[in-house]
Amino acid sequence: MLNILVIDDEANIRKTLALWLKSHGRQVCQAGDVQAALAESRARMFEMAFLDLRLGADNGLELIPKLLADSPWMKIVVMTAYSSIDTAVQAMRLGAFDYIAKPFNPEQIELVVGRVEAMLAMQNRIDCLKADLQSLHPEAVFSSANPKMQRTLEMARQVADSEAVVLLRGESGTGKTMLARAIHNWSRRAEFPLGIISCPTLTPELLSSELFGHMKGAFTGAVRDSAGRVAACDHGTLFLDEIGDLPPAIQPQLLRFIQDHEYERVGGTETLRADVRIIAATNMDLEEAVRQKKFREDLFYRLNVFQLEIPPLRERPEDIETLALDMLLFFAKSNHKVLNGFSPEAMAAMRSYGWPGNLRELRNAVERGAILATGETVELAHLPEALKQESGPLSFRENLTLEEVEERYIRHVVATAPSLQQAAEILGIDQATLWRKRKAYGI
């Protein structure tokens, strides 16, 4: 919702314009002189201002740089009955966004406000794209040879075009944030912002403020109004990472917003609305959290409209080589190197390793290899110690069941043998048995 400051020394014009803007869904504050305008702009956040060039004895042109110094993002529309090309040019040079002559009609006001809204939406989109480029991860490859992951990606594309709340579930590092970005980009909301909030990183008070905004003076440090992420993502998507850590005090607020799209800012009483799609993610057993009364049951059911499970990397070993090579290409370019791949020993170690940190750990391992590689191939010696320690057929640094020992050994043989036929011969079993074992272990 656009926040607009109307600055005019004529009370009737000021009030009429404010009333029309409010009736068309905008939030409006008024100021009748320079001092009041500066006080309002320093106390609240405005995306737009209508500024009369004749403010009693003051010249409105002189107010433009002062407003922009406090709020560089503000789009200022100059209005005056003394319209002239020279005045318009001067206002634009000082930073005004547009110029409108009195008397004006509602169609002219709607046109200029619409232009501002379009400009702000474009700026938000550009900011999101910049953030995406700055945080690009090479593992954002949305294809897989693993049947379970293929099904997850297929369902993600199907749900992207709906308005359903999506709950992403999976271990830490499996790529939940990347998939949330993809769902947003595949959706009809892609031209609007995607906001990301990590629930465990903020105190309940700051998290509520980050989500819903706050009013000036609502708490220590709140020196001016803040719109919050919900308002910033209007018509877009909000991704709540690790939703299982959402503080109990905020859970009713989020539930209400999901149900009614209504909320209040911290310290405020005005009920606001926003059209925001929610995507949440967790590595927690939310059902158990509900049973332990740590997570609201009604909120869980609201979040669990469409659930997508992202399998851990150890369950999709057929993807490891493709992912690793894509990542290597990314990091080779980043480090200005020419790297053609991994040695057989390095690839065998990556295939047989359990990857408890999932894609995040794989990314770190490949980045390390790309940095340390001296030739055109990443060798086993360039990979982290954890992979070297488990590069043999077995590791007895932990207690294993007989089935786990068998799985690790089969994985190792399949990864290192030149062919499946030779792998079966090494294992002393026929190829049909090996096929059943590979299917059971997801190899």
Rosetta blueprint (number, residue, H / E / L):
1 M L
2 L L
3 N E
4 I E
5 L E
6 V E
7 I E
8 D L
9 D L
10 E L
11 A H
12 N H
13 I H
14 R H
15 K H
16 T H
17 L H
18 A H
19 L H
20 W H
21 L H
22 K H
23 S H
24 H L
25 G L
26 R L
27 Q E
28 V E
29 C E
30 Q E
31 A E
32 G L
33 D L
34 V H
35 Q H
36 A H
37 A H
38 L H
39 A H
40 E H
41 S H
42 R H
43 A H
44 R L
45 M L
46 F L
47 E L
48 M E
49 A E
50 F E
51 L E
52 D E
53 L L
54 R E
55 L E
56 G L
57 A L
58 D E
59 N E
60 G H
61 L H
62 E H
63 L H
64 I H
65 P H
66 K H
67 L H
68 L H
69 A H
70 D H
71 S L
72 P L
73 W L
74 M L
75 K E
76 I E
77 V E
78 V E
79 M E
80 T E
81 A L
82 Y L
83 S L
84 S L
85 I H
86 D H
87 T H
88 A H
89 V H
90 Q H
91 A H
92 M H
93 R H
94 L L
95 G L
96 A L
97 F L
98 D E
99 Y E
100 I E
101 A E
102 K L
103 P L
104 F L
105 N L
106 P H
107 E H
108 Q H
109 I H
110 E H
111 L H
112 V H
113 V H
114 G H
115 R H
116 V H
117 E H
118 A H
119 M H
120 L H
121 A H
122 M H
123 Q H
124 N H
125 R H
126 I H
127 D H
128 C H
129 L H
130 K H
131 A H
132 D H
133 L H
134 Q H
135 S L
136 L L
137 H L
138 P L
139 E L
140 A L
141 V L
142 F L
143 S L
144 S L
145 A L
146 N L
147 P H
148 K H
149 M H
150 Q H
151 R H
152 T H
153 L H
154 E H
155 M H
156 A H
157 R H
158 Q H
159 V H
160 A H
161 D L
162 S L
163 E L
164 A L
165 V L
166 V E
167 L E
168 L E
169 R E
170 G L
171 E L
172 S L
173 G L
174 T L
175 G L
176 K H
177 T H
178 M H
179 L H
180 A H
181 R H
182 A H
183 I H
184 H H
185 N H
186 W H
187 S L
188 R L
189 R L
190 A L
191 E L
192 F L
193 P L
194 L E
195 G E
196 I E
197 I E
198 S E
199 C H
200 P H
201 T H
202 L L
203 T L
204 P H
205 E H
206 L H
207 L H
208 S H
209 S H
210 E H
211 L H
212 F H
213 G L
214 H E
215 M L
216 K L
217 G L
218 A L
219 F L
220 T L
221 G L
222 A L
223 V L
224 R L
225 D L
226 S E
227 A L
228 G H
229 R H
230 V H
231 A H
232 A H
233 C L
234 D L
235 H L
236 G L
237 T E
238 L E
239 F E
240 L E
241 D E
242 E L
243 I H
244 G H
245 D H
246 L L
247 P L
248 P L
249 A L
250 I L
251 Q H
252 P H
253 Q H
254 L H
255 L H
256 R H
257 F H
258 I H
259 Q H
260 D H
261 H L
262 E E
263 Y E
264 E L
265 R L
266 V E
267 G L
268 G L
269 T L
270 E L
271 T L
272 L E
273 R E
274 A L
275 D L
276 V L
277 R E
278 I E
279 I E
280 A E
281 A E
282 T E
283 N L
284 M L
285 D L
286 L H
287 E H
288 E H
289 A H
290 V H
291 R H
292 Q L
293 K L
294 K L
295 F L
296 R L
297 E H
298 D H
299 L H
300 F H
301 Y H
302 R H
303 L H
304 N L
305 V L
306 F E
307 Q E
308 L E
309 E E
310 I L
311 P L
312 P L
313 L H
314 R H
315 E H
316 R L
317 P H
318 E H
319 D H
320 I H
321 E H
322 T H
323 L H
324 A H
325 L H
326 D H
327 M H
328 L H
329 L H
330 F H
331 F H
332 A H
333 K H
334 S H
335 N L
336 H L
337 K L
338 V L
339 L L
340 N L
341 G E
342 F E
343 S L
344 P H
345 E H
346 A H
347 M H
348 A H
349 A H
350 M H
351 R H
352 S H
353 Y L
354 G L
355 W L
356 P L
357 G L
358 N H
359 L H
360 R H
361 E H
362 L H
363 R H
364 N H
365 A H
366 V H
367 E H
368 R H
369 G H
370 A H
371 I H
372 L H
373 A L
374 T L
375 G L
376 E L
377 T E
378 V E
379 E L
380 L H
381 A H
382 H H
383 L L
384 P L
385 E H
386 A H
387 L H
388 K H
389 Q H
390 E L
391 S L
392 G L
393 P L
394 L L
395 S L
396 F L
397 R L
398 E L
399 N L
400 L L
401 T L
402 L H
403 E H
404 E H
405 V H
406 E H
407 E H
408 R H
409 Y H
410 I H
411 R H
412 H H
413 V H
414 V H
415 A H
416 T H
417 A L
418 P L
419 S L
420 L H
421 Q H
422 Q H
423 A H
424 A H
425 E H
426 I H
427 L H
428 G L
429 I L
430 D L
431 Q H
432 A H
433 T H
434 L H
435 W H
436 R H
437 K H
438 R H
439 K H
440 A H
441 Y H
442 G L
443 I L
